[in-house]
Amino acid sequence: MIHVANRSGHRADILRSREEGEGMSLQELIDKDAIEQVYVRYCEIVDSKSFDRMDEVFTEDCVGDYSQALGPGVISPNRASLIASMHANLGPQSSCGTTHHNVLNFRIGVDGDEARAKVHYYAVHRGRGAQEGALYSMWGQYADELRRTPAGWRVARRVYTVALTEGPAAVVAG
């Protein structure tokens, strides 16, 4: 547990975890912060359209389940497939121009070198070409399994769900 003195000098307990109210270890805090940074990096990579840098986010053998969002059986079997899909749907030859991805409401559980995370996202996509002037927005959740690698935490499995959308999906349809 971390104790902080507030302005009046009274001690305030600011970190509690789990049902028992136990304090979090320093390593748990470090791991949770590192995992949150994976999601921030994901947003930066997507918004800069630097998709080939997804090795900073996903393991080579990552599996992405996009069935709920894109239809039954839409599975990305590895990182290379995921990157190819991003180039096709969000890249320079697609109908998608500028994007802005945000992540929030991090729920992260770490167990040694493995972790599970549920993270909400909000993404806005501006259309171009035939979709010029259109905006497509999405709200949903990443439900991920992460693995600690020599390069840091990486997503090994993702279940991608969409809760709400607004605008024409054709903006991100390649």
N, C-alpha and C positions, 0 to 999 in steps of 0.2 A: 504494500500500500504506500502511496506517496502522500506525504503530509505537506501542506502549504499554509503558511501563516497569511491570513488576509490582512487588510489594511488596519483593522483594529487590533491586530496581534493575536487573534484567536486562531487556533489551528483548524483547518478544514481538510477533511479526507476527500480527495478528489477522484481517486481511482478505485473502483471496486469492480470485481468481475464475478460472473457466474452466480448461481443461486445462493451459495454460501456466503457471498460477500468477501471472498478472499482477495487479497491484493494480487496484482499481476506482476510477474517477474520482469526484470529488465529485458531479458531475451525475448519474452512474449511481446513487449512493447516495440522492440527493434524489429522483430519479424512482422508484426502487424503494419508498422510504418513502411517497411520494405515492400510488403504486398500491396498496400495502397498505392505506392509509387508505380507498381506495374500497371495499374489501371490508368493512372495519370499519363504514363508513357504511351499506353495504347491510344489514348485520345490524341496526344500530340502527334503520334505517327500517322494515324488516320487523317487528321486534319491537315497535316503537311503533305499528305499523299506519298509518304515515304514507305510504302507497304513492304518493300524488301527488307526493312528493318524489324519485321515482326519476330525475328529471332530474339529480340529484346523482351518479348512478351510471352511467346508460346514455345513449348518444347517442340522438337522436330516431329515427334510422334503424336502431337496433340490431336484430339478428336473433338470436332465441333458439331453439336446437334442443333440444327436450325429448323427442325420439323414443325414446331409450333408456329414459327414466324413465316416460314416459306413453303410449307406443305409436307405431307408425310414422306419420310425417308430422305429428307435433305440433310445429309451428313457430310461434313468435311473430314476426310480420313487422316489428314496430316497437315502440317504447316504449309507445305508447298501448294496444296489445294486451296487452302484458305487465302494465301497471298494471291493466287491466280484469280480467285473469285473477287477479291478486293480490287485488283486491277480492272477486271471486266465491269464491275458494277459502280465503282467510284473513281476510276482512273481517268486519264486524259481523253480516252476514246469513248467514254460513257456519257450519259445524259446528266451526270452529277457534277456540279461545279464545287464551289466552296462549301465546306461542312464545318459544323461546330459540335463537338461531342463533349458531354459532361458526365461525370460519375459522382454518385452520392450515396448516402445511407449504406455505409460499409458494415457488413456483418461478417467477421473473420474469426475462424477457429483454427488454431495451429496445434498440430500434434507432431512434434519432432521435425522431420523433414517433409511432412505433408501438411496441407492446409485445405480448408474448404472456405469458400467465400460466396456470399450473395451480395451483389452490388447493383443498385439501380442506375439506370442511364437515361439521359435525355439527349437526343441527337437531332440536329436540324441540317437539312441538305437543300442547297439552292440548285435549281434546275438550270440547264444550259442546252443550247441547240434546240431541238423540238420541244424541250421542257423549259425554255427560257422564261424567267419570271415566276415559275412555280416554286413553292417551298413544300418540302415533305418533312414532317417532324415525327419522331418516334419516342415513346416512353416505354421502358421495360426493365428487364433484369438479366444480369449474367449470373448464373449459378455454376461456379467453377470449382474444380479440384486443381490445386497447385502443388508443385514439387520444387523442393530446394535443389538447385543444380550448382555446379561450380561457378557459373556466371550469375547466380542469384535466383530468386523466385521466378518461376515461369508457370503459365497456365498449361496443364496437361489434358484437361477435359473441360469443355464448356457446353452448358445447355443455355441457349439463347431464347428468351421469350419476349414477346411484345405485349404490352398491356393496352396501349392506345396508339393510334396514328392519326395524323391530320395531313391532308393534301394528297396529291397523286403519287402512288408508289412507283410509277414509271420513272420518276426522277432517279431512283436507285436500281432500276431494272436493267442496267447495262447499256 
